[in-house]
Amino acid sequence: MRSIRVETSAATILLTEAPETKIKDRQTGEIATDANSGEPLMTLGVVYIEDGESSLLKVTIPQSGVGEGLALGAPVALPGLVARPWESTFSGQQRHGIAFRAAAVTPAAFPAQVGV
């Protein structure tokens, strides 16, 4: 499926869940890896705030993309953030959603507020 680039310049993104190893198969404990590089993948939780609305997102990043100095509740940057629609059948039920992936997660600053 096609990836859709997510424009983040007008958003505030706050870290809500620290990066942790992404598990591909919970029964075997197999770690998810990037299909091209073979690098282990991580997942993290963020709240994405833009235009007065917020969404909780799970984002996948390569292990090498985890920046130093990340703190829960602090703003982060997600360079190369893309959204990819997905669809699958699980136990006879059709499921669908949007997967988010970024090249990295790094500490960021709160955006300047206009008129304050």
Backbone as XML, in Angstrom:
<?xml version="1.0"?>
<chain id="A" units="angstrom">
  <residue number="1" name="MET">
    <atom name="N" x="0.834" y="-1.191" z="0.000"/>
    <atom name="CA" x="0.000" y="0.000" z="0.000"/>
    <atom name="C" x="0.875" y="1.250" z="0.000"/>
  </residue>
  <residue number="2" name="ARG">
    <atom name="N" x="0.299" y="2.319" z="-0.400"/>
    <atom name="CA" x="0.992" y="3.596" z="-0.481"/>
    <atom name="C" x="1.201" y="4.202" z="0.903"/>
  </residue>
  <residue number="3" name="SER">
    <atom name="N" x="2.367" y="4.820" z="1.090"/>
    <atom name="CA" x="2.654" y="5.572" z="2.308"/>
    <atom name="C" x="2.293" y="7.030" z="2.077"/>
  </residue>
  <residue number="4" name="ILE">
    <atom name="N" x="1.750" y="7.668" z="3.093"/>
    <atom name="CA" x="1.352" y="9.065" z="3.015"/>
    <atom name="C" x="2.209" y="9.864" z="3.992"/>
  </residue>
  <residue number="5" name="ARG">
    <atom name="N" x="2.942" y="10.833" z="3.476"/>
    <atom name="CA" x="3.804" y="11.656" z="4.325"/>
    <atom name="C" x="2.948" y="12.510" z="5.250"/>
  </residue>
  <residue number="6" name="VAL">
    <atom name="N" x="3.329" y="12.573" z="6.522"/>
    <atom name="CA" x="2.590" y="13.362" z="7.506"/>
    <atom name="C" x="3.374" y="14.647" z="7.777"/>
  </residue>
  <residue number="7" name="GLU">
    <atom name="N" x="2.759" y="15.773" z="7.505"/>
    <atom name="CA" x="3.378" y="17.086" z="7.736"/>
    <atom name="C" x="3.253" y="17.413" z="9.227"/>
  </residue>
  <residue number="8" name="THR">
    <atom name="N" x="4.377" y="17.593" z="9.906"/>
    <atom name="CA" x="4.360" y="17.790" z="11.357"/>
    <atom name="C" x="4.777" y="19.193" z="11.796"/>
  </residue>
  <residue number="9" name="SER">
    <atom name="N" x="5.075" y="20.088" z="10.861"/>
    <atom name="CA" x="5.627" y="21.396" z="11.242"/>
    <atom name="C" x="4.660" y="22.230" z="12.088"/>
  </residue>
  <residue number="10" name="ALA">
    <atom name="N" x="3.354" y="22.049" z="11.949"/>
    <atom name="CA" x="2.377" y="22.832" z="12.714"/>
    <atom name="C" x="1.865" y="22.077" z="13.944"/>
  </residue>
  <residue number="11" name="ALA">
    <atom name="N" x="2.429" y="20.920" z="14.215"/>
    <atom name="CA" x="1.933" y="20.086" z="15.312"/>
    <atom name="C" x="2.867" y="20.115" z="16.515"/>
  </residue>
  <residue number="12" name="THR">
    <atom name="N" x="2.297" y="19.825" z="17.666"/>
    <atom name="CA" x="3.063" y="19.545" z="18.873"/>
    <atom name="C" x="2.933" y="18.050" z="19.107"/>
  </residue>
  <residue number="13" name="ILE">
    <atom name="N" x="4.068" y="17.383" z="19.277"/>
    <atom name="CA" x="4.079" y="15.938" z="19.488"/>
    <atom name="C" x="4.757" y="15.670" z="20.822"/>
  </residue>
  <residue number="14" name="LEU">
    <atom name="N" x="4.027" y="15.020" z="21.735"/>
    <atom name="CA" x="4.545" y="14.743" z="23.063"/>
    <atom name="C" x="4.717" y="13.241" z="23.251"/>
  </residue>
  <residue number="15" name="LEU">
    <atom name="N" x="5.826" y="12.835" z="23.859"/>
    <atom name="CA" x="6.101" y="11.425" z="24.116"/>
    <atom name="C" x="5.257" y="10.934" z="25.291"/>
  </residue>
  <residue number="16" name="THR">
    <atom name="N" x="4.443" y="9.897" z="25.060"/>
    <atom name="CA" x="3.590" y="9.352" z="26.121"/>
    <atom name="C" x="4.004" y="7.949" z="26.549"/>
  </residue>
  <residue number="17" name="GLU">
    <atom name="N" x="4.714" y="7.231" z="25.696"/>
    <atom name="CA" x="5.216" y="5.892" z="26.015"/>
    <atom name="C" x="6.637" y="5.768" z="25.486"/>
  </residue>
  <residue number="18" name="ALA">
    <atom name="N" x="7.563" y="5.394" z="26.361"/>
    <atom name="CA" x="8.968" y="5.262" z="25.973"/>
    <atom name="C" x="9.144" y="4.192" z="24.898"/>
  </residue>
  <residue number="19" name="PRO">
    <atom name="N" x="10.154" y="4.353" z="24.045"/>
    <atom name="CA" x="10.411" y="3.347" z="23.015"/>
    <atom name="C" x="10.667" y="1.967" z="23.634"/>
  </residue>
  <residue number="20" name="GLU">
    <atom name="N" x="10.066" y="0.953" z="23.020"/>
    <atom name="CA" x="10.301" y="-0.425" z="23.454"/>
    <atom name="C" x="10.385" y="-1.316" z="22.224"/>
  </residue>
  <residue number="21" name="THR">
    <atom name="N" x="11.012" y="-2.448" z="22.384"/>
    <atom name="CA" x="11.189" y="-3.387" z="21.280"/>
    <atom name="C" x="9.840" y="-3.824" z="20.729"/>
  </residue>
  <residue number="22" name="LYS">
    <atom name="N" x="9.714" y="-3.815" z="19.397"/>
    <atom name="CA" x="8.476" y="-4.247" z="18.746"/>
    <atom name="C" x="8.528" y="-5.763" z="18.575"/>
  </residue>
  <residue number="23" name="ILE">
    <atom name="N" x="7.493" y="-6.432" z="19.045"/>
    <atom name="CA" x="7.418" y="-7.885" z="18.968"/>
    <atom name="C" x="6.587" y="-8.280" z="17.744"/>
  </residue>
  <residue number="24" name="LYS">
    <atom name="N" x="7.141" y="-9.140" z="16.912"/>
    <atom name="CA" x="6.444" y="-9.603" z="15.709"/>
    <atom name="C" x="5.463" y="-10.725" z="16.045"/>
  </residue>
  <residue number="25" name="ASP">
    <atom name="N" x="5.893" y="-11.647" z="16.911"/>
    <atom name="CA" x="5.070" y="-12.806" z="17.277"/>
    <atom name="C" x="5.096" y="-12.962" z="18.792"/>
  </residue>
  <residue number="26" name="ARG">
    <atom name="N" x="3.995" y="-12.683" z="19.434"/>
    <atom name="CA" x="3.923" y="-12.726" z="20.898"/>
    <atom name="C" x="4.117" y="-14.138" z="21.452"/>
  </residue>
  <residue number="27" name="GLN">
    <atom name="N" x="3.732" y="-15.136" z="20.691"/>
    <atom name="CA" x="3.876" y="-16.513" z="21.165"/>
    <atom name="C" x="5.338" y="-16.952" z="21.203"/>
  </residue>
  <residue number="28" name="THR">
    <atom name="N" x="6.108" y="-16.557" z="20.199"/>
    <atom name="CA" x="7.511" y="-16.976" z="20.137"/>
    <atom name="C" x="8.461" y="-15.912" z="20.687"/>
  </residue>
  <residue number="29" name="GLY">
    <atom name="N" x="7.969" y="-14.676" z="20.818"/>
    <atom name="CA" x="8.821" y="-13.586" z="21.269"/>
    <atom name="C" x="9.709" y="-13.023" z="20.172"/>
  </residue>
  <residue number="30" name="GLU">
    <atom name="N" x="9.434" y="-13.403" z="18.914"/>
    <atom name="CA" x="10.238" y="-12.930" z="17.789"/>
    <atom name="C" x="10.147" y="-11.412" z="17.676"/>
  </residue>
  <residue number="31" name="ILE">
    <atom name="N" x="11.309" y="-10.781" z="17.532"/>
    <atom name="CA" x="11.393" y="-9.323" z="17.430"/>
    <atom name="C" x="11.164" y="-8.908" z="15.980"/>
  </residue>
  <residue number="32" name="ALA">
    <atom name="N" x="10.381" y="-7.845" z="15.777"/>
    <atom name="CA" x="10.126" y="-7.314" z="14.440"/>
    <atom name="C" x="11.382" y="-6.617" z="13.929"/>
  </residue>
  <residue number="33" name="THR">
    <atom name="N" x="11.660" y="-6.816" z="12.636"/>
    <atom name="CA" x="12.814" y="-6.181" z="12.017"/>
    <atom name="C" x="12.387" y="-5.504" z="10.721"/>
  </residue>
  <residue number="34" name="ASP">
    <atom name="N" x="13.171" y="-4.526" z="10.291"/>
    <atom name="CA" x="12.922" y="-3.830" z="9.045"/>
    <atom name="C" x="13.124" y="-4.804" z="7.882"/>
  </residue>
  <residue number="35" name="ALA">
    <atom name="N" x="12.181" y="-4.819" z="6.944"/>
    <atom name="CA" x="12.222" y="-5.755" z="5.826"/>
    <atom name="C" x="13.440" y="-5.528" z="4.929"/>
  </residue>
  <residue number="36" name="ASN">
    <atom name="N" x="13.937" y="-4.304" z="4.838"/>
    <atom name="CA" x="15.071" y="-4.007" z="3.947"/>
    <atom name="C" x="16.423" y="-4.147" z="4.646"/>
  </residue>
  <residue number="37" name="SER">
    <atom name="N" x="16.531" y="-3.577" z="5.838"/>
    <atom name="CA" x="17.835" y="-3.543" z="6.513"/>
    <atom name="C" x="18.027" y="-4.666" z="7.526"/>
  </residue>
  <residue number="38" name="GLY">
    <atom name="N" x="16.938" y="-5.264" z="7.993"/>
    <atom name="CA" x="17.045" y="-6.291" z="9.034"/>
    <atom name="C" x="17.229" y="-5.717" z="10.426"/>
  </residue>
  <residue number="39" name="GLU">
    <atom name="N" x="17.219" y="-4.385" z="10.532"/>
    <atom name="CA" x="17.418" y="-3.720" z="11.830"/>
    <atom name="C" x="16.204" y="-3.934" z="12.731"/>
  </residue>
  <residue number="40" name="PRO">
    <atom name="N" x="16.428" y="-4.186" z="14.040"/>
    <atom name="CA" x="15.298" y="-4.317" z="14.976"/>
    <atom name="C" x="14.465" y="-3.041" z="15.014"/>
  </residue>
  <residue number="41" name="LEU">
    <atom name="N" x="13.149" y="-3.199" z="15.191"/>
    <atom name="CA" x="12.229" y="-2.066" z="15.250"/>
    <atom name="C" x="11.769" y="-1.811" z="16.678"/>
  </residue>
  <residue number="42" name="MET">
    <atom name="N" x="11.406" y="-0.570" z="16.936"/>
    <atom name="CA" x="10.910" y="-0.128" z="18.233"/>
    <atom name="C" x="9.540" y="0.514" z="18.026"/>
  </residue>
  <residue number="43" name="THR">
    <atom name="N" x="8.726" y="0.547" z="19.074"/>
    <atom name="CA" x="7.473" y="1.291" z="19.033"/>
    <atom name="C" x="7.468" y="2.282" z="20.190"/>
  </residue>
  <residue number="44" name="LEU">
    <atom name="N" x="6.729" y="3.365" z="20.009"/>
    <atom name="CA" x="6.588" y="4.361" z="21.061"/>
    <atom name="C" x="5.214" y="4.988" z="20.936"/>
  </residue>
  <residue number="45" name="GLY">
    <atom name="N" x="4.760" y="5.607" z="22.005"/>
    <atom name="CA" x="3.470" y="6.286" z="21.995"/>
    <atom name="C" x="3.662" y="7.785" z="22.053"/>
  </residue>
  <residue number="46" name="VAL">
    <atom name="N" x="2.848" y="8.489" z="21.269"/>
    <atom name="CA" x="2.874" y="9.951" z="21.292"/>
    <atom name="C" x="1.451" y="10.478" z="21.255"/>
  </residue>
  <residue number="47" name="VAL">
    <atom name="N" x="1.296" y="11.711" z="21.715"/>
    <atom name="CA" x="0.054" y="12.433" z="21.469"/>
    <atom name="C" x="0.401" y="13.497" z="20.428"/>
  </residue>
  <residue number="48" name="TYR">
    <atom name="N" x="-0.386" y="13.516" z="19.357"/>
    <atom name="CA" x="-0.179" y="14.412" z="18.233"/>
    <atom name="C" x="-1.235" y="15.502" z="18.343"/>
  </residue>
  <residue number="49" name="ILE">
    <atom name="N" x="-0.809" y="16.748" z="18.532"/>
    <atom name="CA" x="-1.732" y="17.862" z="18.754"/>
    <atom name="C" x="-1.576" y="18.870" z="17.612"/>
  </residue>
  <residue number="50" name="GLU">
    <atom name="N" x="-2.709" y="19.164" z="16.962"/>
    <atom name="CA" x="-2.691" y="20.148" z="15.873"/>
    <atom name="C" x="-4.082" y="20.758" z="15.736"/>
  </residue>
  <residue number="51" name="ASP">
    <atom name="N" x="-4.142" y="22.059" z="15.571"/>
    <atom name="CA" x="-5.403" y="22.789" z="15.388"/>
    <atom name="C" x="-6.413" y="22.495" z="16.498"/>
  </residue>
  <residue number="52" name="GLY">
    <atom name="N" x="-5.949" y="22.398" z="17.730"/>
    <atom name="CA" x="-6.837" y="22.190" z="18.875"/>
    <atom name="C" x="-7.367" y="20.779" z="19.023"/>
  </residue>
  <residue number="53" name="GLU">
    <atom name="N" x="-6.913" y="19.844" z="18.194"/>
    <atom name="CA" x="-7.334" y="18.447" z="18.292"/>
    <atom name="C" x="-6.123" y="17.578" z="18.592"/>
  </residue>
  <residue number="54" name="SER">
    <atom name="N" x="-6.365" y="16.457" z="19.289"/>
    <atom name="CA" x="-5.262" y="15.563" z="19.615"/>
    <atom name="C" x="-5.619" y="14.124" z="19.291"/>
  </residue>
  <residue number="55" name="SER">
    <atom name="N" x="-4.592" y="13.340" z="19.006"/>
    <atom name="CA" x="-4.741" y="11.920" z="18.729"/>
    <atom name="C" x="-3.588" y="11.176" z="19.376"/>
  </residue>
  <residue number="56" name="LEU">
    <atom name="N" x="-3.880" y="9.999" z="19.929"/>
    <atom name="CA" x="-2.831" y="9.129" z="20.445"/>
    <atom name="C" x="-2.372" y="8.228" z="19.308"/>
  </residue>
  <residue number="57" name="LEU">
    <atom name="N" x="-1.060" y="8.167" z="19.076"/>
    <atom name="CA" x="-0.511" y="7.362" z="17.999"/>
    <atom name="C" x="0.562" y="6.426" z="18.523"/>
  </residue>
  <residue number="58" name="LYS">
    <atom name="N" x="0.633" y="5.232" z="17.936"/>
    <atom name="CA" x="1.759" y="4.318" z="18.120"/>
    <atom name="C" x="2.616" y="4.484" z="16.878"/>
  </residue>
  <residue number="59" name="VAL">
    <atom name="N" x="3.903" y="4.685" z="17.053"/>
    <atom name="CA" x="4.805" y="4.926" z="15.937"/>
    <atom name="C" x="5.932" y="3.898" z="15.984"/>
  </residue>
  <residue number="60" name="THR">
    <atom name="N" x="6.270" y="3.338" z="14.824"/>
    <atom name="CA" x="7.385" y="2.403" z="14.710"/>
    <atom name="C" x="8.593" y="3.152" z="14.175"/>
  </residue>
  <residue number="61" name="ILE">
    <atom name="N" x="9.764" y="2.872" z="14.762"/>
    <atom name="CA" x="11.014" y="3.483" z="14.317"/>
    <atom name="C" x="12.105" y="2.426" z="14.355"/>
  </residue>
  <residue number="62" name="PRO">
    <atom name="N" x="13.166" y="2.597" z="13.564"/>
    <atom name="CA" x="14.297" y="1.674" z="13.675"/>
    <atom name="C" x="15.027" y="1.917" z="14.997"/>
  </residue>
  <residue number="63" name="GLN">
    <atom name="N" x="15.629" y="0.871" z="15.527"/>
    <atom name="CA" x="16.320" y="0.974" z="16.819"/>
    <atom name="C" x="17.383" y="2.075" z="16.804"/>
  </residue>
  <residue number="64" name="SER">
    <atom name="N" x="18.091" y="2.230" z="15.668"/>
    <atom name="CA" x="19.138" y="3.252" z="15.584"/>
    <atom name="C" x="18.575" y="4.668" z="15.565"/>
  </residue>
  <residue number="65" name="GLY">
    <atom name="N" x="17.253" y="4.828" z="15.368"/>
    <atom name="CA" x="16.627" y="6.144" z="15.310"/>
    <atom name="C" x="16.180" y="6.696" z="16.647"/>
  </residue>
  <residue number="66" name="VAL">
    <atom name="N" x="16.430" y="5.965" z="17.740"/>
    <atom name="CA" x="16.032" y="6.446" z="19.073"/>
    <atom name="C" x="17.077" y="7.441" z="19.559"/>
  </residue>
  <residue number="67" name="GLY">
    <atom name="N" x="16.659" y="8.699" z="19.688"/>
    <atom name="CA" x="17.569" y="9.758" z="20.112"/>
    <atom name="C" x="17.843" y="9.733" z="21.605"/>
  </residue>
  <residue number="68" name="GLU">
    <atom name="N" x="18.908" y="10.381" z="22.008"/>
    <atom name="CA" x="19.286" y="10.522" z="23.419"/>
    <atom name="C" x="18.464" y="11.625" z="24.076"/>
  </residue>
  <residue number="69" name="GLY">
    <atom name="N" x="18.220" y="11.519" z="25.361"/>
    <atom name="CA" x="17.570" y="12.583" z="26.118"/>
    <atom name="C" x="16.064" y="12.642" z="26.002"/>
  </residue>
  <residue number="70" name="LEU">
    <atom name="N" x="15.423" y="11.545" z="25.601"/>
    <atom name="CA" x="13.954" y="11.525" z="25.525"/>
    <atom name="C" x="13.367" y="11.469" z="26.928"/>
  </residue>
  <residue number="71" name="ALA">
    <atom name="N" x="12.273" y="12.201" z="27.154"/>
    <atom name="CA" x="11.609" y="12.222" z="28.460"/>
    <atom name="C" x="10.102" y="12.148" z="28.252"/>
  </residue>
  <residue number="72" name="LEU">
    <atom name="N" x="9.442" y="11.330" z="29.052"/>
    <atom name="CA" x="7.984" y="11.221" z="28.958"/>
    <atom name="C" x="7.338" y="12.577" z="29.197"/>
  </residue>
  <residue number="73" name="GLY">
    <atom name="N" x="6.366" y="12.926" z="28.381"/>
    <atom name="CA" x="5.664" y="14.199" z="28.497"/>
    <atom name="C" x="6.337" y="15.348" z="27.776"/>
  </residue>
  <residue number="74" name="ALA">
    <atom name="N" x="7.546" y="15.114" z="27.295"/>
    <atom name="CA" x="8.303" y="16.172" z="26.620"/>
    <atom name="C" x="8.026" y="16.140" z="25.114"/>
  </residue>
  <residue number="75" name="PRO">
    <atom name="N" x="8.210" y="17.282" z="24.446"/>
    <atom name="CA" x="8.014" y="17.315" z="22.995"/>
    <atom name="C" x="9.100" y="16.521" z="22.269"/>
  </residue>
  <residue number="76" name="VAL">
    <atom name="N" x="8.696" y="15.894" z="21.163"/>
    <atom name="CA" x="9.628" y="15.146" z="20.334"/>
    <atom name="C" x="9.395" y="15.486" z="18.872"/>
  </residue>
  <residue number="77" name="ALA">
    <atom name="N" x="10.395" y="15.200" z="18.055"/>
    <atom name="CA" x="10.284" y="15.320" z="16.606"/>
    <atom name="C" x="10.298" y="13.916" z="16.014"/>
  </residue>
  <residue number="78" name="LEU">
    <atom name="N" x="9.523" y="13.725" z="14.957"/>
    <atom name="CA" x="9.450" y="12.436" z="14.254"/>
    <atom name="C" x="9.771" y="12.663" z="12.781"/>
  </residue>
  <residue number="79" name="PRO">
    <atom name="N" x="11.063" y="12.828" z="12.449"/>
    <atom name="CA" x="11.422" y="13.076" z="11.049"/>
    <atom name="C" x="11.006" y="11.901" z="10.166"/>
  </residue>
  <residue number="80" name="GLY">
    <atom name="N" x="10.512" y="12.233" z="8.985"/>
    <atom name="CA" x="10.125" y="11.209" z="8.032"/>
    <atom name="C" x="8.859" y="10.454" z="8.399"/>
  </residue>
  <residue number="81" name="LEU">
    <atom name="N" x="7.975" y="11.069" z="9.187"/>
    <atom name="CA" x="6.755" y="10.387" z="9.619"/>
    <atom name="C" x="5.836" y="10.125" z="8.431"/>
  </residue>
  <residue number="82" name="VAL">
    <atom name="N" x="5.417" y="8.871" z="8.292"/>
    <atom name="CA" x="4.475" y="8.485" z="7.245"/>
    <atom name="C" x="3.351" y="7.650" z="7.859"/>
  </residue>
  <residue number="83" name="ALA">
    <atom name="N" x="2.207" y="7.691" z="7.197"/>
    <atom name="CA" x="1.051" y="6.876" z="7.573"/>
    <atom name="C" x="0.818" y="5.871" z="6.448"/>
  </residue>
  <residue number="84" name="ARG">
    <atom name="N" x="0.541" y="4.624" z="6.832"/>
    <atom name="CA" x="0.302" y="3.583" z="5.830"/>
    <atom name="C" x="-0.969" y="2.836" z="6.204"/>
  </residue>
  <residue number="85" name="PRO">
    <atom name="N" x="-2.025" y="2.938" z="5.382"/>
    <atom name="CA" x="-3.239" y="2.167" z="5.648"/>
    <atom name="C" x="-2.938" y="0.671" z="5.555"/>
  </residue>
  <residue number="86" name="TRP">
    <atom name="N" x="-3.606" y="-0.134" z="6.408"/>
    <atom name="CA" x="-3.429" y="-1.592" z="6.348"/>
    <atom name="C" x="-4.777" y="-2.275" z="6.519"/>
  </residue>
  <residue number="87" name="GLU">
    <atom name="N" x="-4.803" y="-3.515" z="6.081"/>
    <atom name="CA" x="-6.027" y="-4.303" z="6.156"/>
    <atom name="C" x="-5.628" y="-5.775" z="6.269"/>
  </residue>
  <residue number="88" name="SER">
    <atom name="N" x="-6.302" y="-6.537" z="7.128"/>
    <atom name="CA" x="-6.022" y="-7.962" z="7.249"/>
    <atom name="C" x="-7.244" y="-8.683" z="7.794"/>
  </residue>
  <residue number="89" name="THR">
    <atom name="N" x="-7.213" y="-9.999" z="7.704"/>
    <atom name="CA" x="-8.266" y="-10.827" z="8.270"/>
    <atom name="C" x="-7.674" y="-11.583" z="9.439"/>
  </residue>
  <residue number="90" name="PHE">
    <atom name="N" x="-8.320" y="-11.476" z="10.607"/>
    <atom name="CA" x="-7.845" y="-12.128" z="11.816"/>
    <atom name="C" x="-9.017" y="-12.870" z="12.436"/>
  </residue>
  <residue number="91" name="SER">
    <atom name="N" x="-8.873" y="-14.177" z="12.588"/>
    <atom name="CA" x="-9.939" y="-15.025" z="13.140"/>
    <atom name="C" x="-11.256" y="-14.825" z="12.391"/>
  </residue>
  <residue number="92" name="GLY">
    <atom name="N" x="-11.152" y="-14.712" z="11.077"/>
    <atom name="CA" x="-12.346" y="-14.570" z="10.253"/>
    <atom name="C" x="-12.955" y="-13.183" z="10.219"/>
  </residue>
  <residue number="93" name="GLN">
    <atom name="N" x="-12.344" y="-12.233" z="10.910"/>
    <atom name="CA" x="-12.870" y="-10.861" z="10.921"/>
    <atom name="C" x="-11.927" y="-9.926" z="10.172"/>
  </residue>
  <residue number="94" name="GLN">
    <atom name="N" x="-12.520" y="-9.086" z="9.362"/>
    <atom name="CA" x="-11.749" y="-8.088" z="8.618"/>
    <atom name="C" x="-11.347" y="-6.966" z="9.561"/>
  </residue>
  <residue number="95" name="ARG">
    <atom name="N" x="-10.068" y="-6.625" z="9.572"/>
    <atom name="CA" x="-9.567" y="-5.532" z="10.403"/>
    <atom name="C" x="-8.814" y="-4.557" z="9.518"/>
  </residue>
  <residue number="96" name="HIS">
    <atom name="N" x="-8.800" y="-3.300" z="9.940"/>
    <atom name="CA" x="-8.071" y="-2.290" z="9.178"/>
    <atom name="C" x="-7.635" y="-1.171" z="10.118"/>
  </residue>
  <residue number="97" name="GLY">
    <atom name="N" x="-6.696" y="-0.378" z="9.664"/>
    <atom name="CA" x="-6.208" y="0.727" z="10.473"/>
    <atom name="C" x="-5.148" y="1.508" z="9.725"/>
  </residue>
  <residue number="98" name="ILE">
    <atom name="N" x="-4.402" y="2.297" z="10.475"/>
    <atom name="CA" x="-3.318" y="3.090" z="9.920"/>
    <atom name="C" x="-2.084" y="2.845" z="10.767"/>
  </residue>
  <residue number="99" name="ALA">
    <atom name="N" x="-0.996" y="2.461" z="10.122"/>
    <atom name="CA" x="0.284" y="2.266" z="10.807"/>
    <atom name="C" x="1.140" y="3.511" z="10.585"/>
  </residue>
  <residue number="100" name="PHE">
    <atom name="N" x="1.812" y="3.956" z="11.629"/>
    <atom name="CA" x="2.682" y="5.133" z="11.536"/>
    <atom name="C" x="4.125" y="4.700" z="11.694"/>
  </residue>
  <residue number="101" name="ARG">
    <atom name="N" x="4.995" y="5.278" z="10.868"/>
    <atom name="CA" x="6.410" y="4.944" z="10.924"/>
    <atom name="C" x="7.216" y="6.213" z="10.711"/>
  </residue>
  <residue number="102" name="ALA">
    <atom name="N" x="8.324" y="6.328" z="11.444"/>
    <atom name="CA" x="9.216" y="7.481" z="11.307"/>
    <atom name="C" x="10.652" y="6.985" z="11.222"/>
  </residue>
  <residue number="103" name="ALA">
    <atom name="N" x="11.531" y="7.824" z="10.711"/>
    <atom name="CA" x="12.945" y="7.480" z="10.601"/>
    <atom name="C" x="13.630" y="7.545" z="11.956"/>
  </residue>
  <residue number="104" name="ALA">
    <atom name="N" x="13.096" y="8.388" z="12.857"/>
    <atom name="CA" x="13.737" y="8.586" z="14.159"/>
    <atom name="C" x="12.769" y="9.272" z="15.115"/>
  </residue>
  <residue number="105" name="VAL">
    <atom name="N" x="13.171" y="9.315" z="16.384"/>
    <atom name="CA" x="12.489" y="10.131" z="17.391"/>
    <atom name="C" x="13.581" y="10.866" z="18.163"/>
  </residue>
  <residue number="106" name="THR">
    <atom name="N" x="13.454" y="12.195" z="18.230"/>
    <atom name="CA" x="14.459" y="13.018" z="18.888"/>
    <atom name="C" x="13.768" y="14.056" z="19.771"/>
  </residue>
  <residue number="107" name="PRO">
    <atom name="N" x="14.466" y="14.529" z="20.807"/>
    <atom name="CA" x="13.875" y="15.601" z="21.614"/>
    <atom name="C" x="13.632" y="16.835" z="20.767"/>
  </residue>
  <residue number="108" name="ALA">
    <atom name="N" x="12.591" y="17.588" z="21.107"/>
    <atom name="CA" x="12.252" y="18.820" z="20.393"/>
    <atom name="C" x="11.891" y="19.884" z="21.419"/>
  </residue>
  <residue number="109" name="ALA">
    <atom name="N" x="11.607" y="21.077" z="20.945"/>
    <atom name="CA" x="11.189" y="22.177" z="21.813"/>
    <atom name="C" x="9.702" y="22.434" z="21.597"/>
  </residue>
  <residue number="110" name="PHE">
    <atom name="N" x="9.056" y="22.983" z="22.620"/>
    <atom name="CA" x="7.665" y="23.401" z="22.442"/>
    <atom name="C" x="7.650" y="24.523" z="21.416"/>
  </residue>
  <residue number="111" name="PRO">
    <atom name="N" x="6.646" y="24.529" z="20.508"/>
    <atom name="CA" x="6.588" y="25.609" z="19.521"/>
    <atom name="C" x="6.309" y="26.950" z="20.200"/>
  </residue>
  <residue number="112" name="ALA">
    <atom name="N" x="6.823" y="28.009" z="19.591"/>
    <atom name="CA" x="6.577" y="29.345" z="20.118"/>
    <atom name="C" x="5.087" y="29.668" z="19.978"/>
  </residue>
  <residue number="113" name="GLN">
    <atom name="N" x="4.546" y="30.304" z="20.983"/>
    <atom name="CA" x="3.126" y="30.677" z="20.945"/>
    <atom name="C" x="2.995" y="32.123" z="20.489"/>
  </residue>
  <residue number="114" name="VAL">
    <atom name="N" x="2.141" y="32.336" z="19.538"/>
    <atom name="CA" x="1.949" y="33.674" z="18.986"/>
    <atom name="C" x="0.959" y="34.447" z="19.853"/>
  </residue>
  <residue number="115" name="GLY">
    <atom name="N" x="1.271" y="35.685" z="20.172"/>
    <atom name="CA" x="0.357" y="36.552" z="20.895"/>
    <atom name="C" x="0.269" y="36.294" z="22.392"/>
  </residue>
  <residue number="116" name="VAL">
    <atom name="N" x="1.261" y="35.611" z="22.952"/>
    <atom name="CA" x="1.244" y="35.340" z="24.398"/>
    <atom name="C" x="2.122" y="36.312" z="25.105"/>
  </residue>
</chain>
